[in-house]
Amino acid sequence: MRAALDGVEAGRAEVVADDGTARIKAALSADPAVLYPGVL
């Protein structure tokens, strides 16, 4: 909750407040072949 409030106070457009979300967000910039090894 603290991270979300800090983000709102700082005027951030996006707040990543937990480790799981941070890992998913980081993975989105990875090479699609890494994310979908059986498909690509």
C-alpha positions in Angstrom: 0.0 0.0 0.0 2.8 2.4 0.8 4.4 2.1 -2.6 1.1 2.8 -4.3 0.5 5.9 -2.2 4.1 7.1 -2.8 3.6 6.7 -6.5 0.4 8.7 -6.5 2.0 11.4 -4.4 4.9 11.5 -6.9 2.5 11.8 -9.8 3.7 8.5 -11.4 1.6 7.1 -14.3 2.4 3.6 -13.2 3.3 2.0 -9.9 4.8 -1.5 -9.6 4.2 -2.3 -6.0 5.1 -6.0 -5.7 7.8 -8.4 -6.8 5.5 -10.6 -8.9 4.3 -7.6 -11.0 7.9 -6.3 -11.3 9.0 -9.7 -12.7 6.1 -9.8 -15.2 6.8 -6.2 -16.3 10.5 -7.0 -16.8 9.6 -10.1 -18.8 7.5 -8.1 -21.2 10.6 -6.5 -22.7 12.3 -9.8 -23.2 12.7 -11.5 -26.6 9.4 -13.2 -27.5 11.3 -16.4 -28.2 12.3 -16.5 -24.6 8.7 -15.9 -23.4 7.2 -18.5 -25.8 9.9 -21.1 -26.5 7.5 -23.7 -27.8 5.8 -21.3 -30.2 8.6 -19.3 -31.8 
